[in-house]
Amino acid sequence: MAMLGSLLLAPTAAAGPEYSETGPAGSIYITLRPFDEGRIALTYDIVNTQGATGMEVTLSPVGLNSASSSSTFGGGRASKTVIYPYTAGDQVNVGVHVKFLTPHGIQDNSAHPFVVSYPR
């Protein structure tokens, strides 16, 4: 886990509609914003610079009429936008769980998922 540094040790508290961090292990950028009438968009861009050969990203929405979903990516970068149905005024939180496949095994942030919320 030390190889990935602070990327996998993010706080679990919802920090608002945007989460961003850059460190020696890479960078992460997540936003949760209104998309259009009745929909909200979660966008993430995760970069691992410490030798990841693949990633699995699982989104766990709370307050949306949607189930958890996972996507897999080859290499050290994962980037995607997911559109959810949304009712204006509802409180929404989305946990972002990341598993990195590295030459040293699988490392993940299950104990400390990144969390974004909307509205704040």
ZIFENWO-V112723 format. One record per pair of residues at least 24 apart in sequence whose C-alpha atoms are under 6 Angstrom apart, sorted by the first residue. I is the first residue (numbers start at 0). GAP is how many residues later the second one is. Records with the same first field share a line. If there is no record, write none. Layout:
I->GAP ; GAP
This chain:
7->101
11->100 ; 101 ; 102
13->101 ; 102 ; 103
14->101
15->100 ; 101 ; 104
16->99 ; 100 ; 101
24->24 ; 25
37->47 ; 48 ; 49
38->45 ; 46 ; 47
39->43 ; 44 ; 46
40->41 ; 42
41->39 ; 40
42->37 ; 38
43->35 ; 36
44->33 ; 34
45->31 ; 32
46->29 ; 30
47->28
51->24 ; 48 ; 49 ; 50
52->48 ; 49
53->47
54->44 ; 45 ; 46
55->42 ; 43
56->40 ; 41
57->38 ; 39
58->36 ; 37
59->34 ; 35
60->32 ; 33
61->30 ; 31
62->29
90->27
91->25 ; 26
92->24
